[in-house]
Amino acid sequence: MKKETKIFIILGAINAALAVILGAVAAHSLKATLTPKMLVTFKTGTLYHLFHSIGLFAVAFVSTLVPSSRLVKLSGWLMVAGIVLFSLSLYVFALSGVHWFGILTPIGGLSFITSWLLLALAVFKK
């Protein structure tokens, strides 16, 4: 198995587990402490976290079809960056109410969008 394939499978699995854990925390523990609006914000973070954890498996799969593609590697790392910037900023904002974390959220969203487009481009160019 290629190094990049293995890395993105591991990152996908770890992030999927984290997303499920955080979703469970939101559903069972945070419901009593967060406002309904902040709970929705937190759950949005977990939803995108989980989607893009699964996306890392797509990156790993495509890395086997397009070996040595810099676009596929970049796609995977942008997906990881998106998880950190988008989901983490929503988690911190929901838990702390600190608004400046909201600046990171659209950067994370752009990272997600770019990662998917680069993945498609890598396959298109093959």
C-alpha positions in Angstrom: 0.0 0.0 0.0 1.3 3.4 -0.9 2.3 5.8 1.9 -0.3 8.5 0.9 -3.1 5.9 0.6 -2.3 4.6 4.1 -2.1 8.1 5.6 -5.5 9.2 4.2 -7.2 6.0 5.3 -5.8 6.5 8.8 -6.7 10.1 8.9 -10.2 9.3 7.6 -10.8 6.6 10.2 -9.5 8.7 13.1 -11.5 11.7 12.0 -14.7 9.6 11.5 -14.3 8.3 15.0 -13.8 11.9 16.4 -16.9 13.1 14.5 -19.1 10.4 15.9 -17.7 11.0 19.4 -18.3 14.8 19.1 -21.8 14.1 17.7 -22.6 11.9 20.7 -21.3 14.5 23.1 -23.5 17.1 21.4 -26.6 14.9 21.5 -26.2 13.8 25.1 -24.1 16.3 27.1 -24.2 19.7 25.3 -28.0 19.7 24.8 -28.4 21.0 28.4 -25.6 23.6 28.3 -25.8 25.1 24.8 -28.5 27.3 23.3 -30.4 25.7 20.5 -28.6 27.9 18.0 -25.2 27.0 19.3 -26.1 23.3 19.4 -27.1 23.5 15.7 -23.7 25.2 15.0 -21.9 22.4 16.8 -23.9 19.7 15.0 -23.1 21.4 11.6 -19.4 21.1 12.6 -19.8 17.3 13.3 -21.8 16.8 10.1 -19.1 18.3 7.8 -16.4 16.6 9.9 -18.0 13.2 9.2 -18.7 13.9 5.5 -15.1 14.9 5.0 -13.7 12.1 7.0 -15.4 9.8 4.5 -14.0 12.1 1.8 -10.5 11.1 3.0 -11.4 7.5 2.1 -12.3 8.8 -1.4 -8.9 10.5 -1.6 -7.2 7.3 -0.5 -9.2 5.3 -3.2 -8.4 7.8 -5.9 -4.7 7.8 -4.9 -4.6 4.1 -6.0 -6.1 5.0 -9.4 -3.9 8.0 -10.0 -0.6 7.1 -8.4 1.9 9.8 -7.7 -0.7 12.6 -8.4 0.2 15.8 -6.6 -3.4 16.9 -7.1 -4.7 13.9 -5.1 -2.3 14.6 -2.3 -3.2 18.3 -2.2 -6.8 17.3 -2.3 -6.4 15.2 0.8 -4.4 17.8 2.7 -7.0 20.5 1.9 -9.7 18.2 3.2 -7.8 17.8 6.5 -7.3 21.5 6.6 -11.0 22.0 6.0 -11.9 19.7 8.9 -9.6 21.7 11.2 -10.6 25.2 9.9 -14.3 24.6 9.3 -15.4 22.1 12.0 -13.0 23.1 14.7 -13.9 26.8 14.3 -17.6 25.8 14.7 -16.9 23.7 17.7 -14.9 26.5 19.4 -17.5 29.1 18.5 -20.4 27.0 19.8 -18.6 26.2 23.1 -17.1 29.6 23.8 -19.2 32.1 21.9 -15.9 33.7 20.7 -17.0 35.2 17.4 -13.6 35.7 15.8 -13.3 32.0 15.2 -16.0 32.5 12.5 -13.3 34.1 10.3 -11.8 30.6 9.9 -15.1 28.8 8.9 -15.3 30.1 5.3 -11.6 29.4 4.7 -12.3 25.8 5.8 -15.3 25.7 3.5 -13.2 26.9 0.6 -10.7 24.2 1.5 -13.4 21.6 1.3 -14.7 22.9 -2.1 -11.2 23.1 -3.5 -10.3 19.6 -2.3 -13.2 18.0 -4.1 -12.5 19.9 -7.3 -8.8 18.9 -7.2 -9.9 15.3 -6.8 -12.1 15.5 -9.8 -9.4 17.2 -11.8 -6.8 14.6 -10.9 -9.1 11.9 -12.3 -10.0 14.0 -15.3 -6.4 14.5 -16.2 -5.6 10.7 -16.0 
